[in-house]
Amino acid sequence: MAYLDEHPPARSQFHCPRRSTPSGVIVVHSAENFPDLVPADGGAEAIARFTVNRTDKAGSYHDICDSDSVVNLVRYECEAFHVAVFNMNWHSYGVSAACRADDWPTYPAAWRSATLDNMAASCRRYASWLQHLRGVTIPARRITVAQARAGVPGFISHGELDPARRHDPWGHLTLAQQDALWADLLRRFAAGIGHVPVTHIPPLPTGGNTVPVNLRVLRRGDTGGAVRSLQALLNSKAGRGLTIDGDFGPRTHLAVLDLQKFFHLTADGVVGARTWPCLFL
């Protein structure tokens, strides 16, 4: 579950399911808040709380990043309300830095580097999800507005899509400075910084076969309500087209194997203490 699932916002901040097939378009933002430059960095968490409580208008991202954390606000299979033009929300993915665009050059170098790492990590996570779901690869490249509207995979800024109202994520920097920042972000993305920081992945239980939320260990051949819950989660989180029949058969087994490989777990087809949490991310 994403943050806005667990903390229902005061007004609608996302739409689920999407009204169009998710694409490989990544839109990069800044949240236009004053960042938290003192460890532990609470900037992303502050934006998450603000999004829950705001009543003036809709505005959200899929992931909000600061220097030491990433908050997944909106599930990737849902629309975040991050671009107000061209129906871009319907298919694109939105990632944001918890900072002000115009002030980016003034932030400490270590903070900027760590935040870029987390933004690249978030984009890699979405790219892995999309590859798993649709077989679509997102290259480390910038795209034009026309390409973004057409759903061509790649990266574009919020400011490029909505220049009359926005100039994020890099503010009013020179074109050379912006190009350098883009090159840095895309380099980190291409280098395979592919995992959201572990601090935002629910801790795995310890102690034998202990399973979270009182869900028992499941394996091929099992039947019943727990299997139906597993199948529904696999459909929701991994984009599988399983029949929810409560029968842990070959197709469910294959879906579990794919999920375990995706999260770099031992691919044994057994849904236990290390596999259940991945279905609630």
C-alpha positions in Angstrom: 0.0 0.0 0.0 1.2 3.5 -0.7 1.2 6.4 1.8 -2.1 7.9 0.6 -3.8 4.5 0.8 -2.8 4.3 4.4 -3.5 8.0 5.2 -6.6 9.0 3.2 -6.2 12.6 2.1 -8.7 15.4 3.0 -9.5 15.7 -0.7 -8.9 13.4 -3.7 -5.2 13.3 -4.6 -5.1 10.3 -6.9 -7.3 8.3 -9.3 -7.3 4.6 -9.4 -7.3 2.7 -11.7 -5.5 4.7 -14.4 -7.6 6.0 -17.3 -4.8 4.9 -19.7 -2.1 2.3 -19.9 0.9 3.3 -17.8 3.7 4.5 -20.1 7.5 5.0 -19.8 7.2 8.7 -19.4 8.9 10.0 -16.2 8.1 13.6 -15.2 10.6 15.2 -12.8 9.4 17.8 -10.3 10.4 19.8 -7.2 7.8 20.1 -4.5 8.6 23.8 -3.9 9.1 23.4 -0.1 11.9 24.5 2.0 14.1 21.4 2.4 15.2 19.9 5.7 19.0 20.1 5.5 19.6 18.8 9.0 19.8 15.0 9.5 17.6 13.2 9.8 16.0 14.7 6.7 12.3 14.9 7.1 11.5 16.8 3.9 9.8 14.0 2.0 7.8 13.0 5.1 6.7 16.7 5.5 5.4 16.8 1.9 3.5 13.5 2.4 1.8 15.0 5.5 1.0 18.2 3.6 -0.5 16.2 0.8 -2.8 14.3 3.2 -4.0 17.5 4.8 -4.3 20.0 1.9 -7.8 21.0 0.9 -7.0 23.9 -1.5 -6.4 21.7 -4.6 -5.2 18.4 -5.8 -1.4 17.9 -6.2 0.6 14.7 -5.6 3.4 12.6 -7.0 4.1 8.9 -7.1 7.3 9.3 -5.2 8.7 12.2 -3.1 12.4 12.1 -2.3 14.8 13.8 0.0 18.4 13.1 1.0 17.7 10.0 3.1 14.3 8.7 2.2 11.6 8.1 -0.4 7.9 8.2 0.4 5.8 6.3 -2.1 2.7 8.5 -2.1 0.6 6.9 -4.9 0.7 3.3 -6.3 2.1 3.0 -9.8 -1.1 1.5 -11.1 -2.9 4.7 -10.1 -2.7 8.3 -11.4 -0.9 10.9 -9.3 -2.1 14.4 -9.9 1.3 15.9 -10.8 0.8 17.4 -14.4 -2.2 19.6 -15.2 -1.9 19.4 -19.0 -2.3 16.9 -21.9 -3.9 14.3 -19.6 -0.4 13.3 -18.7 -1.5 12.0 -15.3 -3.4 9.2 -17.0 -0.2 7.4 -18.1 2.9 9.0 -16.7 5.0 8.6 -13.5 5.8 11.6 -11.3 8.9 11.9 -9.0 9.7 15.0 -7.0 12.6 16.3 -4.9 11.5 17.8 -1.6 13.0 21.3 -2.3 12.6 24.6 -4.1 13.7 24.6 -7.8 15.2 28.1 -7.7 17.3 27.3 -4.6 18.8 24.0 -5.9 22.4 25.4 -6.5 22.5 26.7 -2.9 21.9 23.4 -1.2 24.9 21.5 0.2 26.6 19.2 -2.4 26.1 16.1 -0.2 22.4 16.8 0.1 22.0 17.3 -3.6 23.9 14.2 -4.4 21.9 12.0 -2.0 18.6 13.4 -3.2 19.6 12.7 -6.8 20.5 9.1 -5.8 17.0 8.6 -4.3 15.3 10.2 -7.3 17.2 7.8 -9.6 16.4 4.9 -7.3 12.7 5.8 -7.4 12.8 6.0 -11.2 14.5 2.6 -11.4 11.8 1.1 -9.2 9.1 2.4 -11.5 11.1 1.3 -14.5 11.4 -2.2 -13.0 7.7 -2.3 -12.3 6.8 -1.2 -15.8 9.2 -3.7 -17.4 7.6 -6.5 -15.3 4.1 -5.3 -16.1 4.4 -4.4 -19.8 7.8 -5.4 -21.0 8.6 -1.7 -21.6 12.1 -0.5 -21.1 12.8 3.1 -20.0 16.1 4.4 -21.5 18.2 7.0 -19.8 17.2 9.8 -22.2 15.3 13.1 -22.3 12.2 13.3 -24.5 10.3 16.2 -26.0 6.8 17.4 -25.1 5.4 15.7 -28.3 7.1 12.4 -27.3 5.8 12.7 -23.8 2.2 13.2 -25.0 2.6 10.2 -27.2 3.9 8.0 -24.3 7.4 7.6 -25.6 9.6 6.3 -22.7 12.1 8.8 -21.3 12.5 11.7 -18.9 11.0 15.2 -19.1 10.6 18.1 -16.6 7.4 19.5 -15.3 8.5 22.9 -16.5 8.9 21.7 -20.0 5.3 20.3 -20.0 3.7 23.3 -18.4 6.0 26.3 -19.0 3.3 28.9 -18.5 3.0 27.9 -14.8 6.0 25.8 -13.8 9.8 25.8 -14.1 10.7 22.8 -11.9 12.8 20.8 -11.1 15.8 23.0 -11.8 14.4 26.5 -11.6 15.9 29.4 -13.7 19.3 27.9 -14.1 21.2 28.4 -17.4 20.6 25.8 -20.0 24.2 24.5 -19.5 23.5 24.1 -15.8 20.2 22.3 -16.4 21.8 20.0 -19.0 24.5 19.1 -16.4 21.9 18.2 -13.8 20.0 16.1 -16.3 23.1 14.3 -17.3 23.9 13.6 -13.6 20.4 12.2 -12.9 20.3 10.1 -16.0 23.8 8.8 -15.2 22.7 7.7 -11.8 19.5 6.1 -13.3 21.5 4.2 -15.9 24.2 3.1 -13.4 21.6 0.9 -11.8 20.9 2.6 -8.5 17.7 0.6 -8.6 16.3 0.2 -5.1 14.3 2.6 -2.9 16.2 3.1 0.4 15.7 0.1 2.7 14.4 2.4 5.4 11.1 2.7 3.4 10.7 -1.0 2.8 8.7 -2.6 5.7 11.1 -4.5 8.0 10.9 -8.3 7.5 9.7 -10.3 10.4 12.1 -12.5 12.3 11.6 -15.9 13.9 11.0 -18.8 11.7 7.8 -18.8 9.7 6.3 -15.7 11.3 4.2 -14.0 8.6 2.9 -10.4 8.8 -0.8 -9.5 9.2 -1.5 -13.1 10.4 -1.3 -14.5 6.8 -0.1 -18.1 6.8 2.6 -19.6 4.6 1.1 -20.6 1.2 2.5 -22.9 -1.5 1.3 -24.7 -4.6 -1.6 -26.9 -3.9 -3.1 -24.8 -1.2 -6.7 -23.5 -1.5 -9.1 -21.1 0.3 -9.5 -17.5 1.3 -5.8 -16.8 2.0 -5.0 -17.9 -1.6 -7.8 -15.6 -2.9 -6.2 -12.7 -1.0 -2.8 -13.6 -2.5 -4.2 -13.7 -6.0 -5.9 -10.4 -5.6 -2.7 -8.8 -4.4 -0.7 -10.3 -7.3 -3.2 -8.8 -9.7 -3.1 -5.4 -8.0 0.6 -5.1 -7.3 2.2 -7.1 -10.1 -0.3 -6.6 -12.9 -1.1 -10.3 -13.1 -4.4 -11.5 -14.7 -5.1 -14.3 -12.3 -8.5 -15.8 -11.8 -9.3 -15.2 -8.1 -10.5 -18.8 -7.4 -8.6 -19.7 -4.3 -6.6 -22.4 -6.0 -2.8 -22.1 -5.8 -2.2 -23.7 -9.1 0.5 -23.3 -11.9 -0.4 -19.8 -12.9 -0.4 -18.5 -9.3 2.9 -20.4 -8.7 4.5 -18.7 -11.7 3.3 -15.3 -10.6 4.9 -15.8 -7.2 8.2 -16.9 -8.7 8.2 -13.8 -10.9 7.5 -11.6 -7.8 10.3 -13.2 -5.8 12.8 -12.7 -8.7 11.7 -9.1 -9.0 12.5 -8.5 -5.3 15.7 -10.6 -5.4 14.3 -13.2 -3.0 14.9 -16.9 -3.2 12.5 -18.0 -6.0 10.9 -21.1 -4.4 7.2 -20.3 -5.0 6.5 -20.3 -1.3 4.7 -17.2 0.1 6.1 -16.8 3.5 7.7 -14.2 5.8 9.9 -12.6 3.1 7.4 -12.7 0.2 4.2 -11.4 1.9 5.7 -7.9 2.7 6.6 -7.3 -1.0 2.8 -7.5 -1.8 2.1 -4.6 0.6 4.8 -2.2 -0.6 
